[in-house]
């Protein structure tokens, strides 16, 4: 089941498509983080201002250096000891679609613990874009059943995992982290 869903999602993403999928936080919309056309599809679907960047997901923290110029040592400790999913916003974004990079050159990165996401990222050998499965400005859905039909109908594939789960998952904690190791909370 999991392997089949990863294979189906991989094929869609490889062809420049966008998917709706469960994450370690809430349901998300996702594509290849290096494919600018696919990233722009997500912005259009969400009716989101392109100045509001989205995050990327990695399967392991040892890939951070591939997407951020300077990763302070504390980043690894913060990820390892975080009690909840943690998104780190760091300057010096690289090797991803320019459409994802914030005006200040930063990118938000979360190392996922979701088996589907981990396996898909491993298969792609690239990061995934991740953004909540809602139109910008509307509440983020906590369950699959709360996702607007407009979103479901507009993606290229809906992952058939955890659609009936009623487990409440919260958005990640977000911290801004600079190369010196100084950090601040953006969302707790």
C-alpha positions in Angstrom: 0.0 0.0 0.0 2.6 2.6 1.1 5.0 1.5 -1.6 2.3 1.7 -4.3 1.2 5.2 -3.1 4.8 6.4 -3.1 5.3 5.0 -6.7 2.1 6.7 -8.0 3.0 10.1 -6.3 6.5 9.8 -7.6 5.3 9.4 -11.2 3.0 12.4 -11.0 5.6 14.6 -9.4 8.3 13.5 -12.0 5.9 14.7 -14.7 5.6 18.1 -13.1 2.3 17.4 -11.3 1.1 18.4 -7.8 -0.3 16.0 -5.2 -2.4 16.2 -2.1 -0.8 14.1 0.7 -0.6 13.5 4.5 2.4 14.8 6.3 3.8 14.7 9.9 1.7 17.8 10.5 -1.4 18.5 8.5 -2.5 17.6 4.9 -0.4 19.3 2.3 0.0 20.1 -1.3 3.3 19.1 -2.7 5.5 19.1 -5.8 9.2 18.8 -6.7 10.9 21.7 -5.0 13.2 22.2 -8.0 10.4 22.5 -10.6 9.4 26.1 -10.9 6.4 25.4 -13.1 5.0 22.9 -10.6 5.7 25.4 -7.7 3.8 28.1 -9.6 0.8 25.7 -10.1 0.6 25.4 -6.3 0.7 29.2 -5.9 -2.2 29.5 -8.4 -4.2 26.8 -6.8 -3.8 28.3 -3.3 -4.4 31.8 -4.7 -1.3 32.7 -2.7 0.9 35.8 -3.1 4.2 34.6 -4.6 6.0 36.8 -2.1 4.8 34.4 0.6 7.2 31.5 0.3 6.5 27.9 1.0 8.6 25.4 2.8 10.5 22.3 1.7 10.6 18.9 3.3 13.7 16.7 3.6 13.9 13.1 4.8 17.1 13.6 6.8 19.0 16.5 8.3 22.3 15.5 6.6 20.8 17.0 3.4 20.4 20.5 4.9 23.8 21.6 3.4 22.5 20.8 -0.1 19.8 23.5 0.2 21.3 26.1 2.6 24.7 27.8 2.2 25.6 27.9 5.9 24.0 25.5 8.4 24.9 26.3 12.0 25.7 23.3 14.2 22.7 24.1 16.5 20.3 23.3 13.6 21.0 19.6 14.0 20.4 19.8 17.8 17.2 21.8 17.3 15.9 19.2 14.9 17.0 16.2 17.0 15.5 17.4 20.2 12.3 19.1 19.0 9.2 17.6 20.6 7.0 18.7 17.7 7.6 19.0 13.9 10.0 21.9 13.5 10.5 24.2 10.5 13.8 26.1 10.4 13.9 29.3 8.3 17.5 29.9 7.2 19.2 32.3 4.8 21.3 31.2 1.9 18.7 29.0 0.1 20.2 27.2 -2.9 19.5 24.3 -5.4 15.7 24.8 -5.3 13.2 26.7 -7.5 13.7 30.5 -7.2 9.9 30.7 -6.8 10.4 29.1 -3.3 13.1 31.4 -2.1 12.0 34.3 0.2 12.8 37.9 -0.8 15.6 37.8 1.9 17.1 34.7 0.4 15.8 32.4 3.1 13.9 29.1 2.9 11.9 27.2 5.5 13.0 23.5 5.8 11.4 20.7 7.8 12.9 17.3 8.3 9.8 15.0 8.1 9.1 11.9 10.2 6.2 10.8 8.0 7.0 7.4 6.3 5.2 8.4 3.1 7.1 11.7 2.8 10.4 10.1 3.7 10.1 7.4 1.1 8.9 9.8 -1.6 11.8 12.2 -0.9 14.3 9.3 -1.0 12.8 8.1 -4.3 12.9 11.6 -5.8 16.4 12.4 -4.5 15.0 16.0 -4.2 13.1 17.9 -1.6 9.3 18.3 -1.7 7.5 21.6 -1.5 5.0 21.5 1.4 2.1 23.9 2.0 -1.2 23.5 3.8 -4.1 22.1 1.7 -6.2 25.2 1.7 -6.8 28.4 -0.2 -4.7 31.2 1.2 -6.4 33.0 4.1 -8.8 30.1 4.8 -8.3 27.8 7.8 -5.9 24.8 7.4 -7.7 21.5 7.3 -7.0 19.2 10.3 -8.4 16.2 8.5 -8.8 15.1 4.9 -12.6 15.5 5.2 -12.1 19.2 5.8 -10.2 19.8 2.6 -12.2 22.0 0.1 -13.4 20.1 -3.0 -11.8 22.8 -5.1 -8.4 21.8 -3.8 -9.1 18.0 -4.2 -10.3 18.5 -7.8 -7.3 20.8 -8.7 -4.4 18.5 -7.8 -3.0 15.8 -10.1 -3.1 13.1 -7.5 -4.6 12.5 -4.1 -2.6 10.1 -2.0 -4.7 7.3 -0.6 -3.2 7.1 2.9 -4.7 8.3 6.2 -7.8 9.8 4.5 -10.0 8.5 7.3 -7.7 9.5 10.2 -9.3 11.8 12.7 -6.0 12.4 14.6 -5.6 16.1 15.2 -2.2 17.2 13.9 -0.9 20.8 14.3 1.2 22.9 12.0 4.9 22.8 12.8 6.8 25.1 15.1 8.7 27.7 13.0 12.0 29.2 14.0 14.2 31.7 12.2 17.9 30.6 12.5 20.8 32.7 11.3 24.3 31.3 10.4 25.7 32.4 13.8 23.2 30.1 15.5 21.0 32.8 16.9 17.3 31.8 16.6 13.9 33.2 17.3 10.4 31.7 17.3 8.0 32.7 14.5 5.3 30.3 15.5 5.2 28.1 18.5 
